[in-house]
Amino acid sequence: MAAGQLESGATASDRRRKLMDKFMTGVAYFFTFIAIAVLVWVIAYVIIRGISVWSPAFFTENTALFGDGGGIYNAMYGTFVIVLMAIAIGVPMGIMAGIYLAEFGDNRLGDFVRFIADTMAGIPSIAVGLFMYGLLILIMGWNAFAGACALAILMLPVVARTTEGIIRLVPGEIREASLALGLPQWKTMLRVVLPTAAAGIITGAFLAVARAAGETAPLIFTILGSNFFNSNPMEGAMAAVSLYVYQASSSPYQAVQEAGWGAALVLLLFVLGLNFIARAIAFTQKQN
Amino acid sequence: MLSALASRLNLLKQLRQGNFGDAVFKILAYFFGLFLLFITLFIMYQLLFQGVPAIREFGIGFLWSTEFDPVQQQFGALQFIQGTLVTAFISMLLAAPIGIGIAAFLVEIAPERVNRIVGFLVEMLAAIPSVVYGLWGIFVLAPFLRTYVEPWLIPVVGWIPGFEGPFRGYSVFTASLVLTIMILPTVAAISRNVLQAVPRDQREAMLALGSTRWEMFSKAVMPYAKGGVIGALALALGRAAGETMAVTIIIGNARRVFTSVFDQGATIASVIAGNFTDASGGVYISSLFLLGFVLFILTLSINVVARLLIRATSTGPTNPTGGF
């Protein structure tokens, strides 16, 4: 209707305005298309190059940064151990910090902590890596534990802020019912509020872990990288998938670069997989 | 001091009432909440503390010296500050129209289902690890630019100061392009939140006056959302400045001042990551720590400004990851 009326009284200026509108709509479509095209380009390329490197030996041999490439067995072990330790350290601390923000944070101190948590999420991971080097590596030597601590620090603000958001969504009636039954605040939190909020907290934790698993910069300063299998997280250099991709990218050997693509595909699938799981949990929760 | 704090938190009262569990719960919650503050300050202190030998050696002149000579043990920061700021600003300028365009598409144009799918895809762009972008950038994007983009780009912009000289694949320009991709989701996601927070009345009033969708967006929505969108851009700028792995792999790590974006360069983050394992000698390592401190302060200040802008304009809880 409206369009028709415009048409009937169309002047040159009206046509120009409508043309401009069409043009800018096209621009918005085009920019969205660019982003999706780049995403497809990156992911498809990594899959194609990576798959061609994959073989049983690739997953059972140790890394070899010189010569013929080798596999990523020790690097996968390293990533697995470091990420597990980072979860064990970072997630409980982040949840506690989130509880603080939600339960005791409605004052100026809480606002300040919230603000710091938000800004902390933007701190370069390399700064955290340097920090860990100065704090632990200078004393203990290269070790995976320090790497896990660095990743845990990077996870903290994300877990804390998502936990806070989710706890605030828990209906007041549930909490009040529990308190009215005489349960103390901590039991109400532990037995009633946290279980209700569990799905959301786990989603946040998965997203934080996905981010940490892909991190490379902090590992340069803590685990160094290694061509050997090292099972002891408290002592000695260790390999990790993300770190290996970095090292392979600057290798002059063709075969090592190829192995780097294989490792990149492993890393990509791991990180995207964690993201998918997180979304799936959030989605099923929303359905209920 | 401690007892004042305890009384402030009502701890003694709770203990007198035999409410031991709640007192412990409160102490633990406060401890981990305040740990966030503590760890931020501790990181800053540690970087500065380890940088003290370099400060003793070079003083404040470290900031504007361009020397970087491990043999002579002479170190400066200026060329790396240049690299950081140039790459971050180029990528922000490129990501701004694209990111805002995506946000506008999602909020003003796309139907609900398309919105969800596209939102998810853009989010995937943020999930890809930095090091994978680095690998792709050096082995795919850099050769692509050399083969398909250089032949027509250089004749067009080659005469402009800052774009002169030979086109290298591993360059400040390529690094900035990859950074653009990496910060795009941040710009798009936060702009989307800000645009969504613009009241409906704002749009309906404009449409009722007979405006087109573009006129509505440019004259009624954007002015309203301006502060938040600028905040999103500032946040993306901070992220670009601190981004390490992709840049380290692509930028070529030339530790000197560059005069063309098609030349190789280095950022603060890339010089630390690229040289750390070779660094020997106290002053060398200490200089890298001092560079880390400079980077920390730089990104922290950008982030504080960004957060204040976003907080002032968008409603509802802001997601620290900038996710959808």
Contacts between the chains, C-beta under 8 A, distances in Angstrom:
chain1	res1	chain2	res2	distance
A	2	B	210	7.7
A	6	B	210	7.6
A	17	B	212	5.5
A	17	B	215	6.9
A	18	B	212	6.2
A	20	B	212	7.2
A	20	B	214	5.8
A	21	B	212	3.7
A	21	B	213	5.7
A	21	B	214	4.2
A	21	B	215	7.2
A	24	B	214	4.2
A	24	B	217	7.6
A	24	B	218	7.9
A	25	B	109	6.4
A	25	B	213	6.9
A	25	B	214	7.0
A	27	B	101	6.0
A	28	B	101	4.8
A	28	B	102	7.5
A	28	B	104	5.1
A	28	B	105	4.2
A	28	B	108	7.7
A	28	B	109	6.0
A	29	B	105	6.5
A	29	B	109	7.6
A	30	B	101	7.6
A	31	B	97	7.0
A	31	B	98	4.5
A	31	B	101	3.3
A	31	B	102	5.6
A	31	B	105	7.2
A	32	B	101	6.9
A	32	B	102	5.1
A	32	B	105	4.7
A	32	B	106	7.9
A	32	B	118	6.1
A	34	B	98	6.3
A	35	B	98	6.8
A	35	B	102	5.9
A	35	B	121	7.4
A	35	B	122	5.8
A	35	B	125	6.3
A	35	B	184	6.0
A	35	B	188	7.4
A	36	B	118	7.2
A	36	B	121	5.4
A	36	B	122	7.9
A	38	B	125	7.2
A	38	B	181	5.5
A	39	B	121	5.8
A	39	B	122	7.9
A	39	B	124	5.9
A	39	B	125	5.1
A	39	B	128	8.0
A	41	B	140	7.8
A	42	B	128	6.3
A	42	B	132	7.3
A	42	B	133	7.1
A	42	B	136	5.2
A	42	B	181	8.0
A	43	B	124	7.8
A	43	B	128	7.5
A	45	B	136	6.3
A	45	B	140	5.7
A	46	B	132	6.3
A	46	B	135	7.8
A	46	B	136	6.8
A	93	B	32	5.4
A	93	B	35	6.8
A	96	B	28	6.1
A	96	B	29	6.0
A	96	B	31	7.7
A	96	B	32	3.6
A	96	B	33	7.6
A	97	B	32	4.5
A	97	B	33	5.1
A	97	B	35	6.7
A	97	B	36	5.6
A	99	B	29	5.1
A	99	B	32	7.9
A	100	B	29	4.0
A	100	B	30	6.0
A	100	B	32	6.1
A	100	B	33	3.0
A	100	B	34	7.9
A	101	B	33	6.3
A	103	B	29	6.3
A	104	B	26	6.8
A	104	B	29	5.8
A	104	B	30	6.6
A	104	B	33	7.2
A	105	B	33	6.8
A	110	B	33	7.5
A	112	B	37	7.4
A	113	B	33	5.3
A	113	B	34	6.9
A	113	B	36	5.7
A	113	B	37	6.0
A	115	B	307	6.4
A	115	B	311	8.0
A	116	B	36	5.7
A	116	B	37	5.5
A	116	B	40	5.6
A	117	B	36	5.3
A	117	B	320	6.5
A	118	B	303	7.8
A	118	B	307	5.2
A	118	B	318	6.9
A	118	B	320	5.1
A	119	B	40	7.9
A	119	B	300	6.3
A	119	B	303	4.4
A	119	B	304	5.7
A	119	B	307	5.7
A	120	B	36	6.6
A	120	B	39	7.9
A	120	B	40	5.5
A	121	B	320	3.9
A	121	B	321	6.5
A	122	B	235	6.5
A	122	B	238	5.1
A	122	B	239	6.2
A	122	B	242	7.2
A	122	B	299	6.3
A	122	B	302	7.9
A	122	B	303	4.1
A	122	B	306	7.6
A	123	B	40	7.6
A	123	B	43	7.4
A	123	B	242	6.9
A	123	B	296	6.8
A	123	B	299	6.3
A	123	B	300	6.8
A	123	B	303	7.5
A	124	B	241	7.6
A	124	B	242	2.9
A	124	B	243	7.3
A	124	B	244	6.4
A	124	B	269	6.0
A	124	B	295	6.0
A	124	B	296	7.3
A	124	B	299	5.6
A	125	B	242	7.6
A	125	B	244	6.8
A	126	B	242	7.1
A	126	B	244	4.5
A	126	B	269	5.1
A	126	B	272	6.0
A	126	B	273	6.1
A	126	B	292	6.9
A	126	B	295	7.3
A	127	B	43	6.2
A	127	B	47	6.5
A	127	B	242	7.5
A	127	B	292	5.5
A	127	B	295	6.3
A	127	B	296	4.7
A	127	B	299	7.9
A	128	B	43	6.5
A	130	B	46	7.8
A	130	B	47	6.0
A	130	B	50	7.6
A	130	B	272	6.9
A	130	B	288	7.5
A	130	B	289	6.0
A	130	B	292	4.4
A	131	B	42	7.5
A	131	B	43	4.5
A	131	B	46	4.9
A	131	B	47	6.4
A	134	B	46	4.8
A	134	B	47	7.4
A	134	B	49	7.3
A	134	B	50	4.5
A	134	B	289	6.8
A	135	B	46	6.0
A	153	B	39	6.1
A	153	B	43	7.9
A	156	B	36	6.4
A	156	B	39	7.3
A	157	B	36	6.8
A	157	B	320	5.4
A	158	B	320	5.8
A	158	B	321	5.6
A	160	B	36	6.7
A	161	B	317	7.8
A	161	B	319	7.2
A	161	B	320	4.5
A	162	B	319	7.8
A	162	B	320	8.0
A	164	B	317	8.0
A	165	B	317	5.1
A	165	B	319	8.0
A	168	B	317	7.8
A	184	B	19	6.2
A	184	B	21	5.2
A	184	B	22	5.0
A	184	B	25	8.0
A	185	B	22	4.8
A	185	B	25	6.3
A	185	B	26	7.9
A	186	B	21	4.8
A	186	B	22	5.5
A	186	B	24	7.3
A	186	B	25	3.5
A	187	B	21	6.9
A	189	B	25	7.0
A	207	B	321	6.6
A	207	B	323	7.1
A	210	B	127	6.3
A	211	B	127	7.9
A	211	B	321	7.3
A	213	B	129	7.8
A	214	B	127	7.9
A	214	B	128	7.6
A	214	B	129	2.8
A	214	B	130	6.9
A	214	B	131	7.1
A	214	B	132	7.5
A	215	B	129	7.4
A	215	B	130	7.9
A	216	B	129	7.2
A	216	B	130	6.6
A	216	B	131	4.5
A	216	B	244	7.6
A	216	B	245	4.7
A	217	B	130	7.8
A	217	B	244	4.2
A	217	B	245	5.8
A	217	B	269	7.4
A	217	B	273	5.9
A	220	B	273	5.7
A	220	B	276	6.1
A	220	B	277	6.9
A	221	B	276	6.3
A	224	B	277	7.0
A	242	B	129	6.1
A	242	B	131	5.2
A	245	B	131	4.8
A	245	B	132	6.8
A	245	B	134	7.9
A	245	B	135	5.9
A	246	B	131	5.1
A	246	B	134	7.0
A	246	B	245	6.0
A	246	B	248	7.7
A	246	B	249	6.9
A	248	B	135	7.8
A	249	B	131	7.6
A	249	B	134	6.0
A	249	B	135	5.0
A	249	B	138	6.1
A	249	B	139	7.7
A	249	B	249	5.0
A	250	B	249	6.9
A	257	B	139	7.3
A	260	B	135	6.1
A	261	B	135	7.1
A	264	B	131	7.5
A	264	B	132	5.0
A	264	B	135	5.3
A	267	B	129	5.8
A	267	B	131	7.4
A	267	B	132	6.3
A	268	B	128	6.6
A	268	B	129	7.2
A	268	B	132	5.7
A	271	B	127	5.8
A	271	B	128	7.2
A	271	B	129	5.8
A	272	B	124	6.7
A	272	B	127	6.0
A	272	B	128	7.8
A	275	B	123	7.7
A	275	B	124	7.1
A	275	B	127	4.8
A	279	B	120	7.3
